[in-house]
Amino acid sequence: MSSAVSSLLARELVDRGLSVDEMARLLGLTQTEDGAGLGEEGQT
């Protein structure tokens, strides 16, 4: 994810009243689903 997209997403989440912990959890879930992490672990 580009830093610009991350910044916009973070601002949007803050506007919705999410805490930093919730933000980190959502970003972590998004990165896991989008990234190769799940695929690599599933194939191993």
mmJSON file of the N, C-alpha and C atoms, coordinates in Angstrom:
{"data_MODEL":{"atom_site":{
"group_PDB":["ATOM","ATOM","ATOM","ATOM","ATOM","ATOM","ATOM","ATOM","ATOM","ATOM","ATOM","ATOM","ATOM","ATOM","ATOM","ATOM","ATOM","ATOM","ATOM","ATOM","ATOM","ATOM","ATOM","ATOM","ATOM","ATOM","ATOM","ATOM","ATOM","ATOM","ATOM","ATOM","ATOM","ATOM","ATOM","ATOM","ATOM","ATOM","ATOM","ATOM","ATOM","ATOM","ATOM","ATOM","ATOM","ATOM","ATOM","ATOM","ATOM","ATOM","ATOM","ATOM","ATOM","ATOM","ATOM","ATOM","ATOM","ATOM","ATOM","ATOM","ATOM","ATOM","ATOM","ATOM","ATOM","ATOM","ATOM","ATOM","ATOM","ATOM","ATOM","ATOM","ATOM","ATOM","ATOM","ATOM","ATOM","ATOM","ATOM","ATOM","ATOM","ATOM","ATOM","ATOM","ATOM","ATOM","ATOM","ATOM","ATOM","ATOM","ATOM","ATOM","ATOM","ATOM","ATOM","ATOM","ATOM","ATOM","ATOM","ATOM","ATOM","ATOM","ATOM","ATOM","ATOM","ATOM","ATOM","ATOM","ATOM","ATOM","ATOM","ATOM","ATOM","ATOM","ATOM","ATOM","ATOM","ATOM","ATOM","ATOM","ATOM","ATOM","ATOM","ATOM","ATOM","ATOM","ATOM","ATOM","ATOM","ATOM","ATOM","ATOM"],
"id":[1,2,3,4,5,6,7,8,9,10,11,12,13,14,15,16,17,18,19,20,21,22,23,24,25,26,27,28,29,30,31,32,33,34,35,36,37,38,39,40,41,42,43,44,45,46,47,48,49,50,51,52,53,54,55,56,57,58,59,60,61,62,63,64,65,66,67,68,69,70,71,72,73,74,75,76,77,78,79,80,81,82,83,84,85,86,87,88,89,90,91,92,93,94,95,96,97,98,99,100,101,102,103,104,105,106,107,108,109,110,111,112,113,114,115,116,117,118,119,120,121,122,123,124,125,126,127,128,129,130,131,132],
"type_symbol":["N","C","C","N","C","C","N","C","C","N","C","C","N","C","C","N","C","C","N","C","C","N","C","C","N","C","C","N","C","C","N","C","C","N","C","C","N","C","C","N","C","C","N","C","C","N","C","C","N","C","C","N","C","C","N","C","C","N","C","C","N","C","C","N","C","C","N","C","C","N","C","C","N","C","C","N","C","C","N","C","C","N","C","C","N","C","C","N","C","C","N","C","C","N","C","C","N","C","C","N","C","C","N","C","C","N","C","C","N","C","C","N","C","C","N","C","C","N","C","C","N","C","C","N","C","C","N","C","C","N","C","C"],
"label_atom_id":["N","CA","C","N","CA","C","N","CA","C","N","CA","C","N","CA","C","N","CA","C","N","CA","C","N","CA","C","N","CA","C","N","CA","C","N","CA","C","N","CA","C","N","CA","C","N","CA","C","N","CA","C","N","CA","C","N","CA","C","N","CA","C","N","CA","C","N","CA","C","N","CA","C","N","CA","C","N","CA","C","N","CA","C","N","CA","C","N","CA","C","N","CA","C","N","CA","C","N","CA","C","N","CA","C","N","CA","C","N","CA","C","N","CA","C","N","CA","C","N","CA","C","N","CA","C","N","CA","C","N","CA","C","N","CA","C","N","CA","C","N","CA","C","N","CA","C","N","CA","C","N","CA","C"],
"label_alt_id":[null,null,null,null,null,null,null,null,null,null,null,null,null,null,null,null,null,null,null,null,null,null,null,null,null,null,null,null,null,null,null,null,null,null,null,null,null,null,null,null,null,null,null,null,null,null,null,null,null,null,null,null,null,null,null,null,null,null,null,null,null,null,null,null,null,null,null,null,null,null,null,null,null,null,null,null,null,null,null,null,null,null,null,null,null,null,null,null,null,null,null,null,null,null,null,null,null,null,null,null,null,null,null,null,null,null,null,null,null,null,null,null,null,null,null,null,null,null,null,null,null,null,null,null,null,null,null,null,null,null,null,null],
"label_comp_id":["MET","MET","MET","SER","SER","SER","SER","SER","SER","ALA","ALA","ALA","VAL","VAL","VAL","SER","SER","SER","SER","SER","SER","LEU","LEU","LEU","LEU","LEU","LEU","ALA","ALA","ALA","ARG","ARG","ARG","GLU","GLU","GLU","LEU","LEU","LEU","VAL","VAL","VAL","ASP","ASP","ASP","ARG","ARG","ARG","GLY","GLY","GLY","LEU","LEU","LEU","SER","SER","SER","VAL","VAL","VAL","ASP","ASP","ASP","GLU","GLU","GLU","MET","MET","MET","ALA","ALA","ALA","ARG","ARG","ARG","LEU","LEU","LEU","LEU","LEU","LEU","GLY","GLY","GLY","LEU","LEU","LEU","THR","THR","THR","GLN","GLN","GLN","THR","THR","THR","GLU","GLU","GLU","ASP","ASP","ASP","GLY","GLY","GLY","ALA","ALA","ALA","GLY","GLY","GLY","LEU","LEU","LEU","GLY","GLY","GLY","GLU","GLU","GLU","GLU","GLU","GLU","GLY","GLY","GLY","GLN","GLN","GLN","THR","THR","THR"],
"label_asym_id":["A","A","A","A","A","A","A","A","A","A","A","A","A","A","A","A","A","A","A","A","A","A","A","A","A","A","A","A","A","A","A","A","A","A","A","A","A","A","A","A","A","A","A","A","A","A","A","A","A","A","A","A","A","A","A","A","A","A","A","A","A","A","A","A","A","A","A","A","A","A","A","A","A","A","A","A","A","A","A","A","A","A","A","A","A","A","A","A","A","A","A","A","A","A","A","A","A","A","A","A","A","A","A","A","A","A","A","A","A","A","A","A","A","A","A","A","A","A","A","A","A","A","A","A","A","A","A","A","A","A","A","A"],
"label_entity_id":["1","1","1","1","1","1","1","1","1","1","1","1","1","1","1","1","1","1","1","1","1","1","1","1","1","1","1","1","1","1","1","1","1","1","1","1","1","1","1","1","1","1","1","1","1","1","1","1","1","1","1","1","1","1","1","1","1","1","1","1","1","1","1","1","1","1","1","1","1","1","1","1","1","1","1","1","1","1","1","1","1","1","1","1","1","1","1","1","1","1","1","1","1","1","1","1","1","1","1","1","1","1","1","1","1","1","1","1","1","1","1","1","1","1","1","1","1","1","1","1","1","1","1","1","1","1","1","1","1","1","1","1"],
"label_seq_id":[1,1,1,2,2,2,3,3,3,4,4,4,5,5,5,6,6,6,7,7,7,8,8,8,9,9,9,10,10,10,11,11,11,12,12,12,13,13,13,14,14,14,15,15,15,16,16,16,17,17,17,18,18,18,19,19,19,20,20,20,21,21,21,22,22,22,23,23,23,24,24,24,25,25,25,26,26,26,27,27,27,28,28,28,29,29,29,30,30,30,31,31,31,32,32,32,33,33,33,34,34,34,35,35,35,36,36,36,37,37,37,38,38,38,39,39,39,40,40,40,41,41,41,42,42,42,43,43,43,44,44,44],
"pdbx_PDB_ins_code":[null,null,null,null,null,null,null,null,null,null,null,null,null,null,null,null,null,null,null,null,null,null,null,null,null,null,null,null,null,null,null,null,null,null,null,null,null,null,null,null,null,null,null,null,null,null,null,null,null,null,null,null,null,null,null,null,null,null,null,null,null,null,null,null,null,null,null,null,null,null,null,null,null,null,null,null,null,null,null,null,null,null,null,null,null,null,null,null,null,null,null,null,null,null,null,null,null,null,null,null,null,null,null,null,null,null,null,null,null,null,null,null,null,null,null,null,null,null,null,null,null,null,null,null,null,null,null,null,null,null,null,null],
"Cartn_x":[0.843,0.0,0.887,0.557,1.353,1.073,2.024,1.851,0.686,0.454,-0.662,-1.99,-2.124,-3.351,-3.5,-2.405,-2.445,-2.879,-2.358,-2.709,-4.195,-4.693,-6.109,-6.972,-6.581,-7.334,-7.324,-6.16,-6.048,-6.934,-6.935,-7.768,-9.238,-9.623,-11.015,-11.421,-10.541,-10.841,-10.955,-10.063,-10.12,-11.432,-11.849,-13.114,-14.281,-14.169,-15.239,-15.153,-14.094,-13.987,-13.303,-12.532,-11.83,-10.574,-10.252,-9.035,-7.825,-6.643,-5.409,-5.297,-5.694,-5.629,-6.54,-7.755,-8.689,-8.144,-7.535,-6.953,-5.856,-4.968,-3.852,-4.381,-5.437,-6.007,-6.587,-7.321,-7.905,-6.824,-5.806,-4.714,-3.994,-3.798,-3.131,-3.94,-5.256,-6.114,-6.088,-6.14,-6.141,-4.856,-3.729,-2.446,-2.324,-2.854,-2.773,-3.594,-4.792,-5.658,-5.106,-4.54,-4.036,-2.663,-1.869,-0.482,-0.309,0.958,1.267,1.347,1.266,1.418,0.505,-0.792,-1.738,-1.443,-1.19,-0.926,0.287,1.359,2.589,2.374,1.68,1.454,0.546,-0.445,-1.372,-0.699,0.288,0.963,2.028,2.552,3.653,3.192],
"Cartn_y":[-1.188,0.0,1.249,2.215,3.436,4.265,5.114,5.946,6.91,7.355,8.268,7.572,6.334,5.571,5.314,4.972,4.714,5.957,7.118,8.372,8.671,8.513,8.768,7.795,6.532,5.52,5.824,6.191,6.511,7.695,8.724,9.895,9.516,8.678,8.233,7.46,6.583,5.795,6.687,7.678,8.609,9.382,9.791,10.514,9.66,8.361,7.455,7.141,7.624,7.481,6.202,5.577,4.355,4.696,3.871,4.077,3.62,3.969,3.573,2.053,1.389,-0.077,-0.692,-0.149,-0.67,-0.424,0.768,1.109,0.115,-0.154,-1.072,-2.468,-2.875,-4.207,-4.283,-3.244,-3.234,-3.213,-2.388,-2.319,-3.66,-4.3,-5.597,-6.651,-6.652,-7.611,-7.363,-6.088,-5.747,-6.213,-5.967,-6.347,-7.87,-8.59,-10.048,-10.608,-10.063,-10.558,-10.202,-9.001,-8.548,-9.126,-9.359,-9.758,-11.232,-11.642,-13.03,-13.908,-13.305,-14.04,-15.251,-15.046,-16.155,-17.22,-16.803,-17.749,-18.609,-17.965,-18.709,-19.705,-19.265,-20.167,-21.326,-21.036,-22.072,-23.131,-22.734,-23.678,-24.486,-23.95,-24.628,-25.948],
"Cartn_z":[0.0,0.0,0.0,-0.843,-0.874,0.366,0.725,1.915,1.73,0.499,0.241,0.534,0.081,0.332,1.825,2.489,3.922,4.677,4.266,4.932,4.764,3.545,3.295,4.09,4.112,4.837,6.33,6.852,8.274,8.626,7.787,8.052,8.022,7.087,6.977,8.233,8.695,9.89,11.111,11.22,12.353,12.314,11.117,10.968,11.449,11.289,11.72,13.211,13.875,15.315,15.764,14.881,15.266,16.059,17.018,17.8,16.997,17.487,16.805,16.766,17.847,17.889,16.832,16.721,15.719,14.317,14.13,12.832,12.465,13.414,13.169,12.848,13.558,13.322,11.908,11.508,10.164,9.103,9.3,8.326,8.261,9.41,9.441,8.699,8.921,8.231,6.732,6.353,4.927,4.274,4.935,4.361,4.266,5.249,5.235,4.071,3.871,2.8,1.424,1.299,0.005,-0.307,0.737,0.533,0.234,0.057,-0.275,0.977,2.142,3.398,3.483,3.267,3.361,2.315,1.092,0.012,0.302,0.776,1.043,2.179,3.241,4.366,3.951,3.125,2.693,1.842,1.045,0.155,0.878,1.968,2.667,3.262],
"occupancy":[1.0,1.0,1.0,1.0,1.0,1.0,1.0,1.0,1.0,1.0,1.0,1.0,1.0,1.0,1.0,1.0,1.0,1.0,1.0,1.0,1.0,1.0,1.0,1.0,1.0,1.0,1.0,1.0,1.0,1.0,1.0,1.0,1.0,1.0,1.0,1.0,1.0,1.0,1.0,1.0,1.0,1.0,1.0,1.0,1.0,1.0,1.0,1.0,1.0,1.0,1.0,1.0,1.0,1.0,1.0,1.0,1.0,1.0,1.0,1.0,1.0,1.0,1.0,1.0,1.0,1.0,1.0,1.0,1.0,1.0,1.0,1.0,1.0,1.0,1.0,1.0,1.0,1.0,1.0,1.0,1.0,1.0,1.0,1.0,1.0,1.0,1.0,1.0,1.0,1.0,1.0,1.0,1.0,1.0,1.0,1.0,1.0,1.0,1.0,1.0,1.0,1.0,1.0,1.0,1.0,1.0,1.0,1.0,1.0,1.0,1.0,1.0,1.0,1.0,1.0,1.0,1.0,1.0,1.0,1.0,1.0,1.0,1.0,1.0,1.0,1.0,1.0,1.0,1.0,1.0,1.0,1.0],
"B_iso_or_equiv":[0.0,0.0,0.0,0.0,0.0,0.0,0.0,0.0,0.0,0.0,0.0,0.0,0.0,0.0,0.0,0.0,0.0,0.0,0.0,0.0,0.0,0.0,0.0,0.0,0.0,0.0,0.0,0.0,0.0,0.0,0.0,0.0,0.0,0.0,0.0,0.0,0.0,0.0,0.0,0.0,0.0,0.0,0.0,0.0,0.0,0.0,0.0,0.0,0.0,0.0,0.0,0.0,0.0,0.0,0.0,0.0,0.0,0.0,0.0,0.0,0.0,0.0,0.0,0.0,0.0,0.0,0.0,0.0,0.0,0.0,0.0,0.0,0.0,0.0,0.0,0.0,0.0,0.0,0.0,0.0,0.0,0.0,0.0,0.0,0.0,0.0,0.0,0.0,0.0,0.0,0.0,0.0,0.0,0.0,0.0,0.0,0.0,0.0,0.0,0.0,0.0,0.0,0.0,0.0,0.0,0.0,0.0,0.0,0.0,0.0,0.0,0.0,0.0,0.0,0.0,0.0,0.0,0.0,0.0,0.0,0.0,0.0,0.0,0.0,0.0,0.0,0.0,0.0,0.0,0.0,0.0,0.0],
"pdbx_formal_charge":[null,null,null,null,null,null,null,null,null,null,null,null,null,null,null,null,null,null,null,null,null,null,null,null,null,null,null,null,null,null,null,null,null,null,null,null,null,null,null,null,null,null,null,null,null,null,null,null,null,null,null,null,null,null,null,null,null,null,null,null,null,null,null,null,null,null,null,null,null,null,null,null,null,null,null,null,null,null,null,null,null,null,null,null,null,null,null,null,null,null,null,null,null,null,null,null,null,null,null,null,null,null,null,null,null,null,null,null,null,null,null,null,null,null,null,null,null,null,null,null,null,null,null,null,null,null,null,null,null,null,null,null],
"auth_seq_id":[1,1,1,2,2,2,3,3,3,4,4,4,5,5,5,6,6,6,7,7,7,8,8,8,9,9,9,10,10,10,11,11,11,12,12,12,13,13,13,14,14,14,15,15,15,16,16,16,17,17,17,18,18,18,19,19,19,20,20,20,21,21,21,22,22,22,23,23,23,24,24,24,25,25,25,26,26,26,27,27,27,28,28,28,29,29,29,30,30,30,31,31,31,32,32,32,33,33,33,34,34,34,35,35,35,36,36,36,37,37,37,38,38,38,39,39,39,40,40,40,41,41,41,42,42,42,43,43,43,44,44,44],
"auth_comp_id":["MET","MET","MET","SER","SER","SER","SER","SER","SER","ALA","ALA","ALA","VAL","VAL","VAL","SER","SER","SER","SER","SER","SER","LEU","LEU","LEU","LEU","LEU","LEU","ALA","ALA","ALA","ARG","ARG","ARG","GLU","GLU","GLU","LEU","LEU","LEU","VAL","VAL","VAL","ASP","ASP","ASP","ARG","ARG","ARG","GLY","GLY","GLY","LEU","LEU","LEU","SER","SER","SER","VAL","VAL","VAL","ASP","ASP","ASP","GLU","GLU","GLU","MET","MET","MET","ALA","ALA","ALA","ARG","ARG","ARG","LEU","LEU","LEU","LEU","LEU","LEU","GLY","GLY","GLY","LEU","LEU","LEU","THR","THR","THR","GLN","GLN","GLN","THR","THR","THR","GLU","GLU","GLU","ASP","ASP","ASP","GLY","GLY","GLY","ALA","ALA","ALA","GLY","GLY","GLY","LEU","LEU","LEU","GLY","GLY","GLY","GLU","GLU","GLU","GLU","GLU","GLU","GLY","GLY","GLY","GLN","GLN","GLN","THR","THR","THR"],
"auth_asym_id":["A","A","A","A","A","A","A","A","A","A","A","A","A","A","A","A","A","A","A","A","A","A","A","A","A","A","A","A","A","A","A","A","A","A","A","A","A","A","A","A","A","A","A","A","A","A","A","A","A","A","A","A","A","A","A","A","A","A","A","A","A","A","A","A","A","A","A","A","A","A","A","A","A","A","A","A","A","A","A","A","A","A","A","A","A","A","A","A","A","A","A","A","A","A","A","A","A","A","A","A","A","A","A","A","A","A","A","A","A","A","A","A","A","A","A","A","A","A","A","A","A","A","A","A","A","A","A","A","A","A","A","A"],
"auth_atom_id":["N","CA","C","N","CA","C","N","CA","C","N","CA","C","N","CA","C","N","CA","C","N","CA","C","N","CA","C","N","CA","C","N","CA","C","N","CA","C","N","CA","C","N","CA","C","N","CA","C","N","CA","C","N","CA","C","N","CA","C","N","CA","C","N","CA","C","N","CA","C","N","CA","C","N","CA","C","N","CA","C","N","CA","C","N","CA","C","N","CA","C","N","CA","C","N","CA","C","N","CA","C","N","CA","C","N","CA","C","N","CA","C","N","CA","C","N","CA","C","N","CA","C","N","CA","C","N","CA","C","N","CA","C","N","CA","C","N","CA","C","N","CA","C","N","CA","C","N","CA","C","N","CA","C"],
"pdbx_PDB_model_num":[1,1,1,1,1,1,1,1,1,1,1,1,1,1,1,1,1,1,1,1,1,1,1,1,1,1,1,1,1,1,1,1,1,1,1,1,1,1,1,1,1,1,1,1,1,1,1,1,1,1,1,1,1,1,1,1,1,1,1,1,1,1,1,1,1,1,1,1,1,1,1,1,1,1,1,1,1,1,1,1,1,1,1,1,1,1,1,1,1,1,1,1,1,1,1,1,1,1,1,1,1,1,1,1,1,1,1,1,1,1,1,1,1,1,1,1,1,1,1,1,1,1,1,1,1,1,1,1,1,1,1,1]
}}}
